[in-house]
Amino acid sequence: MKVAAASVDSIESVAALKAGLHVGYPMYAEIDHHKIAADTGAHKQTGGREIMHATGFLVEPDGTINTAVYSTGPIGRFTASEIIRKVTFEQAQRS
């Protein structure tokens, strides 16, 4: 299983977050939230502060999306335990 994260935040901000979380997976910064939202259907908040709400994907090795979780606010995000549970379930189904 491979994990990656992406953010609209600055390179410096994401580097600080990664260091604080002590994670070994890639964390990408300064993504184009307009393009990502258009390509994936992620929810964008517009107005005084434009943001893209958290969107999580489990992606198959061939690049197809297995599961997508779209948030429109501060709840509705993948947790590590949910991802592990889903991957374990998928692996059992394929055995």
N, C-alpha and C positions, 0 to 999 in steps of 0.2 A: 504494500500500500504506500502511495506517495501522497504527501501533503504539501500544499502551497497556500499562501495567503497574498492578497493584494489590497491596496488601499489607495485612496486619492490623496492621502497625506504626503508630506514632504519626505524625501529620502532620509533626512536627519531624524524626523519624528518616528518613522518606521524603524530605523536602526536602533533608536533608543527603546522603542517598544519591544523589539526582538531581544535586545540585551536584557531587558527587565523580565521578560517571560522565560528566558533561557531555553529557547526552542532551536532545533537544528534544521528546520525546514525553511525553504526560501520564502521570503516576504518581499513582495514587489511594491514599489512606491510610485506615486505620481501617475497612476493610471488615468486614462481618459474616460471619466465616468459617463460622458455623453455617449461614446461609442459602446462601452460595455453595456449600458442600459438598453441601447437600441438593439444590440446583438443578442442579449439574453432575456430581455423583458424585465430586468431589475427595476424596482420602483425608485423613481427620482423625485425628490422634494425640490420644488422651485420656489422662487420668491426672494426674500432678502438673503437667504443662505441656501445655495444649491448643494445638495448632498445626494449620494446614492445610498439607499438603505442596504443593510447587510444582505447578501445573497450568497448562498452556499450550494456547491455542486459536488456530487460524487460522480466522477468521470471514469468510464471504462478505459482499459488500455488502448482500445481502438479510437478513442476520442469522443464516443457518444456519451450523452448525459444519462446516467442511471437514475439519479434523484436530484431534484432541485428544491431548495427551500428559499422562499422569498419573504422578506420582512418589509413591512410598511411602517415600522416604528421601532421602539426599543425592545420588543419581544419578537419571538419567532426566528431564532437562530439555531444553527447546528451546535450541538455540544459534542465534546470529545466522546462521551459515553454513547451518544446516539449514533455517531459515525461508526464506532467500533461495533455496536450492536447490528447496524445495517450491513456492514461488510461481513460480519460473521454469518448473518442470515443468508446473504447472497452466496457466500462460499459453500454453505451447507446445501443450498438449493442446487448448486452445480455439481455436487459430489454424487 
